[in-house]
Amino acid sequence: MSVNLVETFSEFKSGKDIDRPTMVRVLEDVFRTLIKKKYGSDENFDVIVNTEKGDLELWRVREIVPDGEVLDDRSQISIS
């Protein structure tokens, strides 16, 4: 499923009379809420919304640790 975010942002903005920064904050909050529901926390996630290009990026930041030494799979990942 492909969604044209630029077109969707424009339609939403004009229909609801919401400025772009507010719309970006709302979208970030929505994705942070979804991340919290799935992972219990959003503290090591970055949500990047680019309304000009229609890009949405979700980044999960974790520490790389040696194999067998993962203590918290939400904040760490093994090197292999």
C-alpha positions in Angstrom: 0.0 0.0 0.0 1.5 3.3 -1.0 0.3 6.6 0.5 1.2 9.9 -1.0 1.9 11.8 2.2 2.4 15.2 0.6 -1.0 15.0 -1.0 -2.6 13.8 2.3 -0.9 16.6 4.3 -2.1 19.2 1.9 -5.7 17.9 1.9 -5.7 17.6 5.7 -4.2 21.1 6.2 -6.7 22.8 3.9 -9.7 20.9 5.2 -8.9 21.4 8.8 -7.2 24.8 8.7 -4.2 23.5 10.7 -0.7 24.9 10.3 2.1 22.6 9.3 4.1 22.6 12.6 0.9 21.6 14.5 0.2 18.9 12.0 3.7 17.5 12.3 3.5 17.5 16.1 0.2 15.6 15.9 1.6 13.0 13.5 4.7 12.5 15.8 2.5 12.1 18.8 0.3 9.5 17.0 3.4 7.4 16.1 4.9 7.8 19.5 1.7 6.5 21.1 1.7 3.5 18.7 5.4 2.8 19.6 4.6 3.0 23.3 1.7 0.5 22.9 3.9 -1.9 21.1 7.3 -1.5 22.9 6.2 -0.1 26.3 8.3 3.1 25.8 9.3 5.5 23.1 12.5 6.8 24.7 14.9 5.2 22.2 12.9 6.0 19.1 13.1 9.0 16.7 10.1 10.0 14.7 10.9 12.2 11.7 8.1 13.7 9.6 9.0 15.6 6.4 5.8 17.1 5.0 7.7 18.7 2.1 8.9 15.4 0.7 6.2 13.2 2.2 8.7 11.2 4.1 8.1 9.5 7.4 11.0 7.8 9.2 11.0 5.8 12.4 14.4 5.1 13.9 15.1 2.8 16.9 18.4 3.5 18.6 20.0 0.5 20.4 23.4 -0.2 21.9 25.4 -2.9 20.1 26.7 -5.5 22.6 28.7 -8.8 22.2 26.7 -11.9 21.4 25.1 -13.4 24.5 25.4 -10.2 26.5 22.0 -8.6 25.7 20.4 -7.7 29.0 17.5 -5.5 27.7 16.3 -6.3 24.1 14.5 -2.9 24.0 17.8 -0.9 24.3 20.4 -3.4 23.2 21.1 -5.7 20.2 23.8 -8.4 19.7 26.5 -7.7 17.2 25.6 -10.7 15.1 
